[in-house]
Amino acid sequence: MDKNIGKKLDGRYEITELIGEGGMADVYKGVDVVDNKTIAIKILKKEFAESEEFLRRFRNESKAIAVLSHPNIVKIYDVGFSDKIQYIVMEYIDGITLKEYIENERVLSWKDAVHFVTQILRALQHAHERGIVHRDIKPQNIMVFTDGTIKVMDFGIAKFAREEGKTATDQAIGTVHYISPEQARGDVTDAKSDLYSVGVMLYEMLTGQKPFDTDNPVSIAVMHMHNIAELPRRINPDIPIPLEEIIVHAMEKNPEDRYHTAIEMIKDIDRFKADPDVHFGYITGRPPEQDNKPGFFAGANDIPKEQPVPERPQRDPYQNTGYTDRRRDDMQDMNARPVNAYEETYDEDYTDFDEEPEPRKKSLFVPVLSAVTVVVIMVAVFFIATLVKGVFSGEKQKNTSEFAMPNLVGMDYNQAHAAYPKLDIQVESTEYSDLEKDKIFEQSIPEGDGVKKGEVVKVKVSLGAKTVKVPNVINYHYITAGEALRAQGLEVEYQYQTNDEFKEEIVFDTEPTALEEVTPGSTVLVYVSKGSEIAEIKMQDFVGQNITDAKVQCGIWGITVRVEKKDSDKEEGTILKQSIEEGKKVPADSTITFTVSTGEAPEGDVKMEFHFPSNSIGRFTISAYQNGVSIFESFTLSADYSKDNVVTVRGKGANKEIKMVLTNLSNNLTCEIGTYNMNFEEGTFTTVSEDIDKAFDVVDGLKKSDEPKQEQQPEQPEPEQPAEEPAQPEEDVE
């Protein structure tokens, strides 16, 4: 039995069982007796505890995870370092690894793959923004929950990117199947190295195989440095073209040619989800119509079919086969087109061009082209001759009186009349505008159109900027004063000052002053009396009021206002919460924080658990529909793997009626599971109607009984029992 089992670390963390063994540490399941929750405890192995290098790495792990707080990253609760034991207390994950999931499914649907990868990228972006590079991204380090949520774990060899100058020359840390070329070489790694590993995982999820795989780990690492992986669609033609491009871009050999950030990769995935036909151009030289043709090599169609294929020079098998050396030299004869990391040259045994060419048929192109050329020349000669004749005969050409319409906008109306006497410029209307008085701001005939002498052009002439007089609002209550000023199209800003002559909340002055002319939209400074100096304020309840009114009242009291915005169904500007409770007395120079609605429905998650029937079988998805529009689709749920499945629906708003629909992936039959009222802001729901068993029956998702049904036989009447013979009297025996 493991000697750690049964121990209680720091009198709080009780170790119950061993759940995993790693190269550096063992992972145990335990209980936090203080918070009464299940935890995972990673304990450094004793043989490494005496090594300063391994202690440094172990401390780095705790330091790395400690600065991370993200729903897709395993949480760290506590760390302990002493002379006897070094441990990390983490969130306990009850699920399977992505590796196990891939092995079970073999090839994932693109929707499931994108669902997982997007979460991984969000986790990595969070880490990368804090200077942390994972450096060991692989399916074994990704945990999958039953609702499709993933968590990235094991930052045991995480590296702080800001520690510049340190390399991995001593050892290429990481799993070779997913290792980046620069990491395999021992070069400095950064966020782009993690993105390469994500590209490899996406490749594996969609094809069912790793891009490079042999029995020798060193050979695999060398392949990542030099070899070109087979295009994913060669293996699985069902992969959408844009997803193949995303994989290619993520797996570029040169880090600078890859995605630079996880956000960039997420944006491309989002573009693909919005437009499945989008082309990113990461695979050069491939026409879209060739994507489904077997044996198509990226860039091959750049070569005209009637030209001979340039002979490939013999490669040195020991020479670098990357993209910057011999391969680029081999392609120089092909119009020096750019070479992409996934482009391939022709196979040695490619025989299409070795077959004897068919004799060419005579083309009609040249005779037709010659005839067209002759006709064009004859028409041109006729046109020139007619033009010359007209000039020498004094014949006037048509439309010689036409000229291009000038641009009158911005000109003074009287100046336009004088400048263009050939036009009949008429005023259509006079209106207020941003231009000065008498300036033309619109014309009926666009600039450049052909016009004749005397043609009527209608214009709109400016009356200048519209002005309004500032209303006299002195002695008004500040709310009434604000309404009067806004009615004239003016903006209002309040200033609060102590004034013994005017009562509290009464306007005693404005700037600009009353009856002064200003342009609409101007801001008027309104001075509001605070009355006599107030030492202490009894706070009132502002929840449900508009923030503008609250600011005014607090300004009168001298209280500073801070605003925090929050998504809510309430009207924009409505106060949802205040930091100082109603009725509390505070000094006049206090600060209050208001939480204010943005007017946008809040977005959130609602977790729902569906128990599949015990005799259910197959692979399914569950989708959510709001007003007939799909707002969510789960990843693939396997009834063979689990009968209890959690689905996390993401949406906006509260009290939304959502219909959940079951789809059988084997036959695409669908049926509604039920209707639910969901509150995405609070993450809760109530069931309106539900019939899971019926849904599985309708989509043919229940296992059929193998025993044939026995036909019932008609009941046979029981045969009549013969009547018992009367007993015979016994004869006397003498």
C-alpha distance (Angstrom), angle and dihedral (degrees) to the residues before:
residue distance angle dihedral
M1 . . .
D2 3.79 . .
K3 3.82 108.3 .
N4 3.83 91.8 -141.2
I5 3.80 93.2 61.9
G6 3.79 110.1 100.1
K7 3.80 94.2 23.2
K8 3.80 120.6 126.5
L9 3.80 113.8 -144.8
D10 3.80 115.3 -144.2
G11 3.79 87.5 -12.1
R12 3.80 89.9 -73.7
Y13 3.81 115.1 68.6
E14 3.80 112.2 64.7
I15 3.83 115.3 -162.8
T16 3.82 112.8 -138.7
E17 3.83 108.3 168.4
L18 3.81 145.2 -6.3
I19 3.82 110.8 -108.2
G20 3.81 103.7 167.5
E21 3.77 144.1 13.2
G22 3.79 124.0 -152.1
G23 3.75 136.5 178.9
M24 3.79 93.7 -98.8
A25 3.80 105.2 19.5
D26 3.77 145.3 18.1
V27 3.79 121.8 -126.8
Y28 3.79 121.3 -140.6
K29 3.74 134.9 -171.9
G30 3.77 113.0 -126.9
V31 3.78 148.3 158.2
D32 3.78 128.8 -111.9
V33 3.80 97.8 -140.1
V34 3.82 91.7 -165.6
D35 3.81 97.4 54.2
N36 3.83 93.1 24.8
K37 3.81 95.3 -131.7
T38 3.78 136.7 128.3
I39 3.81 115.0 -103.3
A40 3.79 141.1 174.8
I41 3.80 119.8 -124.7
K42 3.80 122.5 -160.2
I43 3.81 112.4 -159.0
L44 3.78 123.0 -170.3
K45 3.80 112.9 -121.1
K46 3.78 115.3 -108.4
E47 3.80 95.1 -123.4
F48 3.79 88.7 62.2
A49 3.82 99.0 38.9
E50 3.81 90.3 81.9
S51 3.82 92.7 53.4
E52 3.79 114.7 91.3
E53 3.83 90.1 -155.1
F54 3.79 93.5 55.6
L55 3.80 92.2 42.8
R56 3.80 88.3 52.9
R57 3.80 91.3 51.7
F58 3.79 92.2 47.2
R59 3.79 91.9 50.3
N60 3.81 88.8 47.4
E61 3.78 89.7 57.2
S62 3.78 92.9 54.6
K63 3.81 91.3 43.8
A64 3.81 91.1 49.3
I65 3.78 96.5 49.5
A66 3.80 93.4 40.5
V67 3.81 92.1 67.7
L68 3.81 92.4 48.2
S69 3.78 124.0 89.5
H70 3.78 113.6 168.5
P71 3.83 134.4 131.2
N72 3.82 90.2 -123.5
I73 3.82 95.8 51.1
V74 3.81 124.0 76.5
K75 3.82 110.3 -105.9
I76 3.80 123.5 -121.0
Y77 3.80 117.1 -146.0
D78 3.79 105.2 177.3
V79 3.81 144.4 -10.4
G80 3.76 131.3 -150.6
F81 3.79 129.1 -165.1
S82 3.78 123.3 178.2
D83 3.77 137.9 140.7
K84 3.81 91.3 -93.7
I85 3.80 104.9 39.2
Q86 3.80 140.3 12.1
Y87 3.79 118.7 -162.1
I88 3.78 145.5 159.6
V89 3.81 123.1 -147.5
M90 3.80 110.9 -145.7
E91 3.77 143.0 172.0
Y92 3.81 112.0 -76.7
I93 3.80 110.9 -122.0
D94 3.80 116.1 -152.1
G95 3.78 102.2 -165.8
I96 3.78 144.0 72.7
T97 3.77 131.0 -82.8
L98 3.78 121.2 -101.0
K99 3.82 86.3 -117.3
E100 3.82 90.3 60.8
Y101 3.79 90.3 46.1
I102 3.82 92.3 51.3
E103 3.81 91.4 47.0
N104 3.81 89.4 51.5
E105 3.82 95.9 46.3
R106 3.85 96.4 32.1
V107 3.81 93.6 -164.9
L108 3.81 119.0 30.0
S109 3.78 124.9 -148.3
W110 3.79 112.6 -107.9
K111 3.81 90.0 -113.9
D112 3.81 92.1 56.9
A113 3.81 92.1 44.4
V114 3.81 92.0 50.6
H115 3.82 89.9 45.2
F116 3.82 90.9 57.0
V117 3.80 98.0 38.4
T118 3.80 94.1 50.7
Q119 3.81 90.7 56.1
I120 3.81 91.4 46.9
L121 3.80 90.6 50.9
R122 3.81 91.7 49.9
A123 3.78 90.0 52.6
L124 3.81 91.7 48.3
Q125 3.80 92.6 47.2
H126 3.80 88.8 54.6
A127 3.82 90.2 51.0
H128 3.81 95.5 42.3
E129 3.81 91.6 51.7
R130 3.80 86.7 58.7
G131 3.78 93.5 49.9
I132 3.81 96.2 -102.3
V133 3.80 123.6 133.4
H134 3.81 115.5 -168.2
R135 3.84 96.5 -154.3
D136 3.81 93.9 -172.5
I137 3.79 105.9 65.3
K138 3.80 108.3 159.7
P139 3.83 136.9 134.9
Q140 3.82 90.0 -99.5
N141 3.81 88.9 64.8
I142 3.81 95.2 50.0
M143 3.81 119.0 84.6
V144 3.82 120.4 -155.8
F145 3.79 123.0 -153.9
T146 3.80 122.9 -154.1
D147 3.83 90.5 -103.8
G148 3.81 92.0 57.2
T149 3.81 94.9 -103.4
I150 3.79 113.6 139.7
K151 3.78 132.7 -156.4
V152 3.80 125.2 -160.2
M153 3.78 112.1 -139.1
D154 3.79 143.2 171.0
F155 3.78 106.0 59.7
G156 3.80 84.8 171.5
I157 3.79 92.7 131.5
A158 3.78 96.3 29.9
K159 3.75 112.4 146.4
F160 3.79 127.7 -149.9
A161 3.78 104.5 -124.9
R162 3.78 91.8 -150.4
E163 3.84 89.6 66.8
E164 3.77 90.2 91.3
G165 3.74 122.1 -170.5
K166 3.81 96.6 32.8
T167 3.79 115.7 117.0
A168 3.77 137.4 -178.7
T169 3.77 95.5 -120.2
D170 3.78 91.5 130.1
Q171 3.76 91.6 58.8
A172 3.77 136.6 -9.5
I173 3.78 98.5 -122.2
G174 3.76 114.9 -151.3
T175 3.79 141.7 55.1
V176 3.81 110.5 -56.9
H177 3.81 95.5 -139.4
Y178 3.82 90.1 64.3
I179 3.80 101.1 26.0
S180 3.80 119.6 128.4
P181 3.83 119.6 -122.3
E182 3.81 93.0 -114.4
Q183 3.79 91.6 49.2
A184 3.80 90.5 50.1
R185 3.81 89.1 52.4
G186 3.80 91.4 50.0
D187 3.81 93.3 -114.9
V188 3.78 125.4 145.6
T189 3.82 110.1 -75.0
D190 3.77 129.8 -150.9
A191 3.81 139.4 167.7
K192 3.83 91.6 -58.4
S193 3.82 88.9 64.9
D194 3.82 90.4 61.4
L195 3.81 90.1 48.8
Y196 3.82 90.4 54.8
S197 3.82 88.4 55.0
V198 3.81 90.2 49.6
G199 3.81 88.8 52.5
V200 3.81 89.9 52.7
M201 3.82 91.2 50.2
L202 3.81 91.3 49.1
Y203 3.82 88.3 49.9
E204 3.81 90.4 52.7
M205 3.81 94.9 45.4
L206 3.81 92.9 52.8
T207 3.82 99.5 39.0
G208 3.79 102.3 31.8
Q209 3.79 91.8 -127.3
K210 3.78 139.0 76.7
P211 3.82 118.3 -107.0
F212 3.83 91.4 -122.9
D213 3.78 123.4 23.4
T214 3.81 133.9 160.3
D215 3.79 136.1 137.9
N216 3.79 91.2 -101.0
P217 3.84 116.0 77.1
V218 3.80 91.6 -160.7
S219 3.80 90.5 55.0
I220 3.80 90.5 51.2
A221 3.81 91.2 52.2
V222 3.82 90.2 50.0
M223 3.81 90.1 50.0
H224 3.80 90.4 54.3
M225 3.81 88.5 53.1
H226 3.80 98.0 46.7
N227 3.82 116.7 6.0
I228 3.79 128.3 86.9
A229 3.79 114.3 -129.4
E230 3.78 119.2 -131.8
L231 3.78 113.0 -96.3
P232 3.82 109.1 -95.0
R233 3.82 94.4 -127.9
R234 3.81 89.4 57.9
I235 3.79 86.3 65.1
N236 3.81 98.4 35.8
P237 3.84 114.3 18.4
D238 3.83 89.5 -171.6
I239 3.80 91.4 73.3
P240 3.82 108.9 108.9
I241 3.81 112.3 -111.2
P242 3.84 95.4 -122.4
L243 3.81 91.0 53.2
E244 3.80 89.8 53.4
E245 3.80 88.5 52.6
I246 3.81 90.8 50.8
I247 3.81 90.8 51.9
V248 3.81 91.1 48.2
H249 3.80 92.3 50.4
A250 3.81 93.1 47.5
M251 3.83 91.5 49.9
E252 3.79 99.1 50.4
K253 3.82 111.6 141.2
N254 3.79 93.3 -134.2
P255 3.84 109.6 65.7
E256 3.81 91.1 -145.0
D257 3.83 90.0 59.9
R258 3.82 92.2 55.3
Y259 3.76 132.4 77.5
H260 3.78 106.4 -67.0
T261 3.81 95.9 -153.4
A262 3.78 137.5 22.1
I263 3.80 88.4 -120.0
E264 3.82 90.4 62.1
M265 3.81 90.5 54.3
I266 3.82 92.1 46.0
K267 3.81 90.2 51.7
D268 3.82 91.2 53.9
I269 3.82 90.2 48.6
D270 3.81 90.1 50.3
R271 3.83 90.4 49.2
F272 3.80 89.5 51.9
K273 3.82 92.2 48.9
A274 3.82 89.9 50.4
D275 3.83 93.6 44.6
P276 3.84 114.9 20.2
D277 3.83 89.7 -172.0
V278 3.81 95.3 57.7
H279 3.84 117.3 128.0
F280 3.79 118.8 -152.8
G281 3.81 97.3 -173.0
Y282 3.81 94.8 -129.6
I283 3.82 91.2 130.4
T284 3.79 104.3 57.7
G285 3.78 126.5 -151.5
R286 3.78 98.4 20.6
P287 3.82 118.7 121.3
P288 3.82 111.1 -142.6
E289 3.80 92.4 -124.2
Q290 3.79 90.2 62.2
D291 3.79 96.5 57.4
N292 3.78 96.5 96.6
K293 3.81 96.8 43.2
P294 3.80 112.3 108.9
G295 3.77 117.0 -120.9
F296 3.81 94.5 19.3
F297 3.79 112.9 153.8
A298 3.78 118.4 -150.5
G299 3.78 107.6 -104.1
A300 3.81 97.4 10.2
N301 3.78 93.6 115.1
D302 3.79 90.1 60.2
I303 3.83 86.5 80.9
P304 3.82 116.4 80.3
K305 3.79 109.3 -116.5
E306 3.80 94.8 -128.8
Q307 3.80 93.5 56.4
P308 3.78 120.2 86.7
V309 3.77 116.3 -107.7
P310 3.81 110.7 -110.7
E311 3.77 111.6 -111.4
R312 3.78 113.0 -106.5
P313 3.79 115.5 -123.0
Q314 3.79 115.4 -123.7
R315 3.77 111.8 -93.5
D316 3.74 123.9 -132.2
P317 3.82 102.0 -124.7
Y318 3.78 90.8 -146.0
Q319 3.79 95.4 49.0
N320 3.82 123.3 99.1
T321 3.79 108.4 -84.5
G322 3.80 95.8 -165.5
Y323 3.77 126.7 118.9
T324 3.77 102.2 -90.9
D325 3.80 103.5 56.0
R326 3.79 131.2 40.4
R327 3.78 94.9 -8.4
R328 3.79 92.3 59.0
D329 3.81 88.6 47.0
D330 3.80 91.3 52.2
M331 3.79 90.7 56.0
Q332 3.81 98.7 50.2
D333 3.80 91.9 95.6
M334 3.80 90.5 57.0
N335 3.81 95.3 79.1
A336 3.82 89.6 -77.2
R337 3.79 90.4 -86.8
P338 3.84 118.4 175.7
V339 3.80 115.7 -86.2
N340 3.80 116.0 -134.6
A341 3.77 122.2 -154.7
Y342 3.79 90.7 -113.1
E343 3.79 98.8 43.7
E344 3.80 116.2 114.5
T345 3.77 133.5 -156.5
Y346 3.79 123.8 -133.3
D347 3.78 119.1 -70.5
E348 3.79 116.7 -110.9
D349 3.79 90.7 -121.2
Y350 3.80 95.9 46.4
T351 3.84 101.3 129.3
D352 3.80 105.9 176.7
F353 3.82 90.6 103.1
D354 3.81 93.9 43.0
E355 3.79 94.0 66.6
E356 3.79 117.2 99.0
P357 3.81 107.8 -94.2
E358 3.78 118.1 -118.4
P359 3.83 115.8 -113.4
R360 3.77 111.5 -92.7
K361 3.78 119.4 -110.4
K362 3.79 117.0 -128.9
S363 3.76 110.3 -97.2
L364 3.85 124.9 -135.7
F365 3.79 89.9 -153.3
V366 3.83 97.9 96.8
P367 3.87 97.3 48.2
V368 3.82 91.7 46.8
L369 3.79 92.3 47.5
S370 3.83 90.6 50.1
A371 3.80 92.2 51.6
V372 3.80 92.3 49.4
T373 3.80 90.7 49.4
V374 3.83 92.0 52.7
V375 3.80 91.8 50.4
V376 3.83 92.0 49.7
I377 3.81 91.3 50.7
M378 3.83 92.2 49.6
V379 3.82 92.2 50.5
A380 3.81 91.5 48.6
V381 3.85 91.7 50.4
F382 3.81 91.2 49.6
F383 3.83 92.1 49.3
I384 3.82 93.5 49.5
A385 3.80 92.3 46.9
T386 3.81 91.6 50.8
L387 3.80 91.1 48.5
V388 3.82 93.1 50.3
K389 3.77 91.1 47.3
G390 3.77 91.4 52.6
V391 3.79 92.3 50.3
F392 3.82 95.0 50.2
S393 3.80 93.5 43.2
G394 3.80 92.0 50.7
E395 3.83 91.0 -120.9
K396 3.81 110.5 159.3
Q397 3.78 117.6 -130.1
K398 3.74 121.2 -126.5
N399 3.80 120.0 -96.4
T400 3.85 92.7 19.4
S401 3.83 86.7 134.5
E402 3.84 91.8 59.9
F403 3.78 122.2 99.2
A404 3.79 135.8 173.3
M405 3.77 118.1 -82.8
P406 3.83 109.7 -110.7
N407 3.79 125.1 -136.7
L408 3.81 108.6 -100.9
V409 3.81 97.6 172.4
G410 3.78 110.9 116.5
M411 3.82 93.9 19.8
D412 3.79 123.5 117.6
Y413 3.81 108.9 -104.8
N414 3.83 94.1 -124.8
Q415 3.81 92.1 45.3
A416 3.82 90.1 52.3
H417 3.82 90.4 53.5
A418 3.81 90.9 52.2
A419 3.81 95.0 43.8
Y420 3.85 96.3 49.3
P421 3.83 108.8 33.7
K422 3.83 91.2 160.8
L423 3.82 90.2 67.6
D424 3.78 125.5 75.3
I425 3.83 98.5 -136.7
Q426 3.81 110.9 -167.0
V427 3.82 128.5 -177.6
E428 3.80 111.0 -119.2
S429 3.82 95.3 -178.3
T430 3.78 144.2 -25.5
E431 3.79 118.4 -128.0
Y432 3.77 141.4 164.4
S433 3.81 112.6 -94.8
D434 3.79 143.1 153.3
L435 3.83 90.1 -92.1
E436 3.79 124.2 88.2
K437 3.78 121.6 -92.3
D438 3.88 114.9 -71.0
K439 3.82 93.0 15.8
I440 3.82 117.8 133.7
F441 3.83 110.9 -121.1
E442 3.83 101.0 171.8
Q443 3.83 137.4 26.1
S444 3.81 130.1 -165.4
I445 3.84 96.8 -136.5
P446 3.81 115.3 56.7
E447 3.78 119.2 -122.3
G448 3.82 112.7 -90.6
D449 3.81 97.5 25.4
G450 3.82 116.2 128.0
V451 3.82 115.0 -100.2
K452 3.81 134.3 176.6
K453 3.75 131.4 -136.1
G454 3.80 111.7 -77.8
E455 3.82 93.9 16.5
V456 3.83 113.7 152.3
V457 3.82 115.7 -114.8
K458 3.79 116.5 -174.4
V459 3.80 118.4 -150.9
K460 3.79 138.0 -175.0
V461 3.77 114.4 -132.2
S462 3.79 125.6 -153.5
L463 3.79 123.0 -118.3
G464 3.77 87.3 -161.0
A465 3.76 127.6 -108.0
K466 3.77 111.9 -26.6
T467 3.79 114.0 -115.8
V468 3.78 132.7 -161.7
K469 3.76 131.5 -166.0
V470 3.79 117.2 -114.6
P471 3.82 105.9 -114.5
N472 3.78 117.5 -121.7
V473 3.80 102.5 -111.0
I474 3.80 99.8 161.4
N475 3.82 111.5 136.5
Y476 3.83 89.4 20.7
H477 3.78 121.5 125.8
Y478 3.81 106.7 -103.5
I479 3.85 92.7 -113.6
T480 3.82 92.9 51.6
A481 3.82 90.3 44.9
G482 3.80 91.4 52.0
E483 3.81 92.1 50.9
A484 3.83 91.8 50.4
L485 3.80 92.9 50.6
R486 3.82 94.7 45.7
A487 3.80 89.6 50.5
Q488 3.83 86.9 64.9
G489 3.82 91.2 52.6
L490 3.80 94.1 -101.8
E491 3.81 128.9 138.0
V492 3.80 118.8 -126.7
E493 3.79 131.0 -142.3
Y494 3.79 121.7 177.8
Q495 3.78 129.1 -142.5
Y496 3.81 119.9 -170.6
Q497 3.76 123.1 -150.0
T498 3.76 136.7 166.1
N499 3.80 109.4 -103.4
D500 3.79 123.8 170.5
E501 3.84 93.1 -167.5
F502 3.81 96.2 59.4
K503 3.76 127.9 51.9
E504 3.77 122.1 -114.2
E505 3.86 114.5 -74.9
I506 3.85 93.1 15.8
V507 3.84 121.7 126.7
F508 3.81 112.6 -120.3
D509 3.84 100.9 172.3
T510 3.86 145.1 0.7
E511 3.78 135.2 -152.4
P512 3.07 115.4 -119.2
T513 3.77 88.8 37.5
A514 3.80 125.2 -116.4
L515 3.86 117.1 -67.0
E516 3.83 93.0 12.6
E517 3.84 112.7 138.3
V518 3.79 116.6 -117.2
T519 3.81 135.7 162.9
P520 3.83 119.0 -98.2
G521 3.80 111.8 -91.2
S522 3.78 93.7 35.1
T523 3.80 117.7 137.8
V524 3.79 118.5 -116.4
L525 3.80 117.5 -157.6
V526 3.81 108.7 -139.1
Y527 3.81 118.1 -160.5
V528 3.79 111.8 -147.3
S529 3.78 124.0 -167.7
K530 3.78 118.5 -119.5
G531 3.78 89.3 -166.3
S532 3.77 115.7 -139.5
E533 3.81 118.4 -8.5
I534 3.83 110.6 -75.6
A535 3.80 118.1 -149.0
E536 3.82 98.9 -173.6
I537 3.81 134.1 24.2
K538 3.78 129.0 -152.9
M539 3.80 103.6 -144.2
Q540 3.78 118.4 -126.6
D541 3.81 128.4 -152.9
F542 3.81 111.0 -92.5
V543 3.83 97.6 169.5
G544 3.81 109.4 126.1
Q545 3.80 93.6 20.6
N546 3.80 126.4 108.2
I547 3.78 116.2 -93.1
T548 3.82 91.2 -127.8
D549 3.81 92.1 62.8
A550 3.80 91.7 44.7
K551 3.80 91.3 51.8
V552 3.79 90.7 52.8
Q553 3.80 94.1 49.9
C554 3.79 93.2 45.3
G555 3.81 89.3 47.3
I556 3.77 89.7 55.4
W557 3.79 89.6 53.1
G558 3.80 92.1 44.9
I559 3.80 93.5 -116.2
T560 3.81 116.6 146.4
V561 3.81 114.7 -126.1
R562 3.80 126.7 -145.7
V563 3.79 122.3 -174.3
E564 3.81 129.5 -150.0
K565 3.80 116.8 -174.7
K566 3.78 124.2 -141.4
D567 3.80 132.9 179.5
S568 3.79 110.7 -105.7
D569 3.80 141.7 151.2
K570 3.80 88.1 -121.8
E571 3.81 118.4 104.1
E572 3.79 114.2 -80.0
G573 3.81 111.1 -87.5
T574 3.81 95.0 24.2
I575 3.81 113.3 138.6
L576 3.80 111.7 -119.7
K577 3.80 99.8 176.5
Q578 3.81 140.4 1.0
S579 3.79 128.3 -152.0
I580 3.85 95.8 -138.9
E581 3.79 113.5 62.1
E582 3.79 122.4 -125.5
G583 3.80 113.0 -90.3
K584 3.80 95.5 19.4
K585 3.81 115.1 132.7
V586 3.82 114.6 -132.9
P587 3.83 135.5 168.8
A588 3.81 115.8 -89.7
D589 3.81 91.3 -114.6
S590 3.84 93.8 57.9
T591 3.80 126.0 123.6
I592 3.80 123.9 -126.0
T593 3.82 126.7 -166.5
F594 3.80 119.7 -148.1
T595 3.80 122.7 -162.2
V596 3.81 104.4 -144.5
S597 3.81 131.4 -165.5
T598 3.81 118.8 -113.5
G599 3.79 89.6 -155.7
E600 3.81 90.2 -120.9
A601 3.79 120.7 117.7
P602 3.82 110.1 -105.9
E603 3.78 118.5 -110.1
G604 3.78 119.9 -137.1
D605 3.79 148.0 137.9
V606 3.79 130.2 -93.3
K607 3.80 115.9 -163.6
M608 3.80 116.5 -149.1
E609 3.80 127.5 -176.8
F610 3.80 118.9 -148.3
H611 3.81 120.1 -168.6
F612 3.79 108.9 -151.4
P613 3.83 117.4 -142.7
S614 3.80 113.4 -90.8
N615 3.83 90.9 -117.1
S616 3.82 94.8 46.9
I617 3.80 116.8 125.0
G618 3.80 134.9 180.0
R619 3.81 139.9 37.5
F620 3.80 122.5 -56.6
T621 3.79 144.9 171.4
I622 3.79 128.3 -147.2
S623 3.81 118.1 -146.8
A624 3.81 131.9 -168.0
Y625 3.82 122.0 -140.0
Q626 3.79 127.5 -166.9
N627 3.81 116.0 -169.2
G628 3.80 88.9 -16.5
V629 3.83 93.5 -53.4
S630 3.80 121.1 114.4
I631 3.82 111.5 -120.6
F632 3.80 99.5 167.4
E633 3.79 142.6 18.3
S634 3.80 122.5 -171.6
F635 3.76 124.7 -133.6
T636 3.82 116.7 -102.9
L637 3.82 112.6 -59.0
S638 3.80 115.2 -158.0
A639 3.79 115.9 -152.8
D640 3.82 87.7 -164.0
Y641 3.79 90.0 60.4
S642 3.81 102.7 41.8
K643 3.79 138.1 -1.4
D644 3.82 92.3 -161.7
N645 3.79 110.0 69.6
V646 3.80 127.9 175.3
V647 3.80 117.9 -152.7
T648 3.81 120.4 -166.7
V649 3.81 111.2 -153.3
R650 3.81 116.8 -161.8
G651 3.78 119.2 -156.4
K652 3.80 147.1 127.9
G653 3.77 134.4 -96.7
A654 3.79 138.0 14.4
N655 3.80 132.1 -78.6
K656 3.79 93.0 16.8
E657 3.81 118.0 164.6
I658 3.79 107.8 -128.8
K659 3.80 127.8 -176.3
M660 3.82 117.4 -151.4
V661 3.80 116.2 -150.1
L662 3.82 128.5 -164.7
T663 3.83 119.9 -143.9
N664 3.81 124.4 -167.3
L665 3.81 105.0 -144.2
S666 3.80 93.0 -156.4
N667 3.82 94.8 62.5
N668 3.86 103.8 8.3
L669 3.81 91.1 -123.9
T670 3.81 113.4 153.6
C671 3.78 136.0 -161.8
E672 3.79 134.7 172.6
I673 3.81 113.4 -105.2
G674 3.78 95.7 -167.1
T675 3.80 149.9 -58.3
Y676 3.81 122.7 -94.5
N677 3.81 139.1 -178.4
M678 3.80 107.8 -132.0
N679 3.78 131.1 -164.5
F680 3.79 104.8 -162.5
E681 3.79 92.3 -178.6
E682 3.80 92.7 60.5
G683 3.81 97.3 27.7
T684 3.81 94.3 -123.2
F685 3.81 136.9 122.2
T686 3.79 141.3 -174.0
T687 3.78 125.7 -149.0
V688 3.80 117.7 -117.8
S689 3.82 96.1 175.4
E690 3.81 134.6 -15.0
D691 3.82 138.7 174.6
I692 3.81 111.7 166.7
D693 3.81 96.0 166.9
K694 3.80 91.8 54.6
A695 3.83 91.5 49.3
F696 3.80 92.1 53.6
D697 3.79 90.9 47.2
V698 3.83 92.7 50.6
V699 3.83 93.8 49.7
D700 3.82 90.6 46.9
G701 3.80 92.4 -115.7
L702 3.82 98.6 139.5
K703 3.78 125.8 97.1
K704 3.77 112.6 -109.7
S705 3.79 119.2 -130.7
D706 3.83 113.4 -108.5
E707 3.81 93.7 -150.5
P708 3.81 113.0 94.5
K709 3.76 114.5 -124.7
Q710 3.83 113.5 -106.9
E711 3.76 115.3 -128.7
Q712 3.76 113.0 -121.7
Q713 3.80 113.7 -115.0
P714 3.78 117.1 -138.4
E715 3.74 111.6 -103.1
Q716 3.81 112.2 -98.5
P717 3.79 118.5 -142.1
E718 3.75 111.6 -111.3
P719 3.81 112.4 -107.4
E720 3.79 114.1 -104.9
Q721 3.74 112.4 -104.7
P722 3.84 112.7 -125.8
A723 3.74 113.9 -109.2
E724 3.75 113.1 -99.4
E725 3.76 113.3 -105.8
P726 3.76 114.3 -119.0
A727 3.76 111.5 -100.8
Q728 3.79 113.5 -100.6
P729 3.79 117.0 -127.1
E730 3.75 111.6 -108.3
E731 3.80 114.4 -109.9
D732 3.73 117.6 -121.6
V733 3.71 111.9 -110.6
E734 3.75 114.4 -145.2
